[in-house]
Amino acid sequence: MEVCSKIATLTDTRNRLELPIETLNHIVFPQGQHYVDLLVTDSSGQPWTFSCCKRREGYPKPCLRTGWLVFVRSKDVRIGDRIILRRLDGGEFKIEVKRRTNFMLFGENVWVDVVVA
């Protein structure tokens, strides 16, 4: 089940991954806590641990912080890449990063999404 799909912004590539509020429907926070560690597997099967936190007061917008920038640098995530977070049937999370790229095919410019992470 797709939890989040978004286009990476400057903030996402330099600070933290800001997630839509609807993402909170798929992440369980311990009682009274504003953060939880998520074990996430990328498309190559490599595990990553991201600290997911939400604001304590007001609008509880979630984001991935600790571990996120290591992932960004390792996978060369760029502004404009599509980041897709899925929750599998067993409750595990999977992350995929796709980059839109183009090439010439029989004289025509063709655009495709290529998985980069």
N, C-alpha and C positions, 0 to 999 in steps of 0.2 A: 504494500500500500504506500502510495506516495505521500510523504509527510510535508515536503516543501520542495518547491522548484522556483529558483530565482536567478536573475542575471546578476553576476558579481559586480559590486560597486567598489569605489576607492576604499571606503571603510572596510568592506569585506576582505580586501586584499592587503590592507596595511594595519588593521586593528583587531577586528572581530567579525564573525559572521552574524549579521543581524537576521533573525528569523521572523516570519510572519506570526502574529498572535495565535493563529489557528494551530500552529505547531504544538502549543501547550496541550492540545487534546491527545497527543501521542506520546508525551513525555511525563513520566511519573516522578514527582519530587517527593522526597521524604517529608513526613509531617513537620511543619514548622521551618523547613529549609528553603532557601532561595537558589540553591544550586544542586546539581547532580552530575556525576561523571558518566558520560555515555561512551560505551565501547562501540566503535563504528568500523566497518570493514570497507576498504575501497574496492574498486572494480578489479584490481589484480589480486585481491585476497589478503592484502596487508592490513592488520588491525591498527587502529588509532584510538586514542582516548582523548576526548574533548570534554572540557568542563562547560556544562550548559547552565546558565544562570538566568534569573528573571529579576526584574526590579522588585524591591521589597514593598514599595508604596506606589500608588497611582497605577498607571498603565503598565502591566507586567510583561512588557515585550521581552521575549527570550533571545539569547545570543550564545554563540559558542566562543569561548575565550581561550583558556589554557589549552595548549596543544594545537590550536587552530593555525597559528602563523607558521608553525613547523610544517604542517601539512601543506599550506599555501606555497612555501618556499620549495618543499620537496617535489611538489607536483606542478610547479610553475603556473599556479592559478592566476589568471589575468582578469582585468576589468573586461566585462562583456561575456566571459565564460558563463555557461549555465551550470548551476550547482543543484543537484537533485539528491534529496535525502529521502530514503525509503525505510519503512519498518516492515520486516519480514514476518511471516506467520509465527515464528517462534519468539518474536519480540526483539530480535536483533535488528541493528540498524546497518544500512549500507549507504555509502556515499558515492556519487558519480559526478565527474566534471566533464562537460562537453564543450568543445571549442568549434565555432563556426568557421569553416575554411572553404576556399574555393580552388578549382583547378579547371584547366581547359580540357574538354572532351569533344572530339570531332569538330573543333572550332567553336564550340559553345562554352560559355562560362558556367560551371556547375558548382553550386554551394551544397556542402554537406556538414553534418555535425560529427566531429571526431571525438571519441572518448579519450581524455588525457589523464584521468585519474579514477 
